[in-house]
């Protein structure tokens, strides 16, 4: 069984990563990115018009949905996927940030009474939910079932389900004492050929410049672009600050890559959480909302 406080630390690592990425999130202009338009030692207001309602210290829409799930599960007496889904729907009905395509499709299908209602999105960002499934006691089998259920709430595609399963197994094995790279290798055993190729693509860039490697993979939101980037970052960096700065400089969907990468780095060595500067903490973690990290 995984310690609940450690699970919370993983989630809060992802929230810090998301807020740090907000400034350059969804900026794809390489010339602009390479001119370093923002200071990389602080949280920044977003440059992208997609986040026009946001300010420095806020979260992207990925982080907002992770925060909502985190708060729900902290207060829930047990893990209940139907309750998670109802709480997500209520949150999204009144959400004023960017509504991603997977969320919009899922809500529209729910309104029409379709079942299943989830989209077939293959965006990487849904994998940021994997640590939330650890907030209530479970064994490995139950944990993986919870991750699959949280994924299917909004992203019901074979590639996405396999990817979140792979990353969840990697997280579980790391928390069980495996070195991170061994955990990734063990979790990757038996992957389908397409997903195995994405993992291998990340492995093969171990000695390449990170910004160039991430842009070579593609810096868009899809798993086919983002997952090789995560694998590259995790074998290239052990320091969460260095990883964060390089990742955000590559541009695009830096948040999804960072949230997953920092969770896994902190899982391998929880002391890495303390390396994240206090002034990188988003406003939600500095508020009075529920957090077992404050107790």
Secondary structure as the mmCIF struct_conf table of DSSP 4:
data_model
#
loop_
_struct_conf.conf_type_id
_struct_conf.id
_struct_conf.beg_label_comp_id
_struct_conf.beg_label_asym_id
_struct_conf.beg_label_seq_id
_struct_conf.end_label_comp_id
_struct_conf.end_label_asym_id
_struct_conf.end_label_seq_id
HELX_RH_AL_P HELX_RH_AL_P1 UNK A 4 UNK A 21
HELX_RH_3T_P HELX_RH_3T_P1 UNK A 22 UNK A 24
TURN_TY1_P TURN_TY1_P1 UNK A 25 UNK A 26
HELX_RH_AL_P HELX_RH_AL_P2 UNK A 30 UNK A 34
TURN_TY1_P TURN_TY1_P2 UNK A 35 UNK A 36
BEND BEND1 UNK A 38 UNK A 38
TURN_TY1_P TURN_TY1_P3 UNK A 40 UNK A 41
BEND BEND2 UNK A 42 UNK A 42
BEND BEND3 UNK A 48 UNK A 48
HELX_RH_3T_P HELX_RH_3T_P2 UNK A 49 UNK A 51
TURN_TY1_P TURN_TY1_P4 UNK A 52 UNK A 53
TURN_TY1_P TURN_TY1_P5 UNK A 56 UNK A 57
HELX_RH_AL_P HELX_RH_AL_P3 UNK A 61 UNK A 75
BEND BEND4 UNK A 76 UNK A 78
HELX_RH_AL_P HELX_RH_AL_P4 UNK A 81 UNK A 93
TURN_TY1_P TURN_TY1_P6 UNK A 94 UNK A 94
BEND BEND5 UNK A 97 UNK A 97
HELX_RH_AL_P HELX_RH_AL_P5 UNK A 101 UNK A 111
TURN_TY1_P TURN_TY1_P7 UNK A 112 UNK A 113
BEND BEND6 UNK A 115 UNK A 116
STRN STRN1 UNK A 119 UNK A 119
STRN STRN2 UNK A 123 UNK A 123
HELX_RH_3T_P HELX_RH_3T_P3 UNK A 124 UNK A 129
TURN_TY1_P TURN_TY1_P8 UNK A 130 UNK A 131
HELX_RH_3T_P HELX_RH_3T_P4 UNK A 132 UNK A 134
BEND BEND7 UNK A 135 UNK A 136
HELX_RH_AL_P HELX_RH_AL_P6 UNK A 140 UNK A 152
TURN_TY1_P TURN_TY1_P9 UNK A 153 UNK A 154
STRN STRN3 UNK A 155 UNK A 155
HELX_RH_AL_P HELX_RH_AL_P7 UNK A 158 UNK A 175
TURN_TY1_P TURN_TY1_P10 UNK A 176 UNK A 177
HELX_RH_AL_P HELX_RH_AL_P8 UNK A 180 UNK A 187
TURN_TY1_P TURN_TY1_P11 UNK A 188 UNK A 190
HELX_RH_AL_P HELX_RH_AL_P9 UNK A 193 UNK A 203
TURN_TY1_P TURN_TY1_P12 UNK A 204 UNK A 207
BEND BEND8 UNK A 208 UNK A 208
HELX_RH_AL_P HELX_RH_AL_P10 UNK A 210 UNK A 217
BEND BEND9 UNK A 220 UNK A 221
STRN STRN4 UNK A 222 UNK A 222
HELX_RH_AL_P HELX_RH_AL_P11 UNK A 223 UNK A 236
BEND BEND10 UNK A 238 UNK A 238
HELX_RH_AL_P HELX_RH_AL_P12 UNK A 240 UNK A 250
BEND BEND11 UNK A 252 UNK A 253
HELX_RH_AL_P HELX_RH_AL_P13 UNK A 254 UNK A 268
HELX_RH_3T_P HELX_RH_3T_P5 UNK A 270 UNK A 275
BEND BEND12 UNK A 276 UNK A 276
HELX_RH_3T_P HELX_RH_3T_P6 UNK A 278 UNK A 280
BEND BEND13 UNK A 281 UNK A 281
HELX_RH_AL_P HELX_RH_AL_P14 UNK A 283 UNK A 286
BEND BEND14 UNK A 287 UNK A 289
HELX_RH_3T_P HELX_RH_3T_P7 UNK A 292 UNK A 294
#
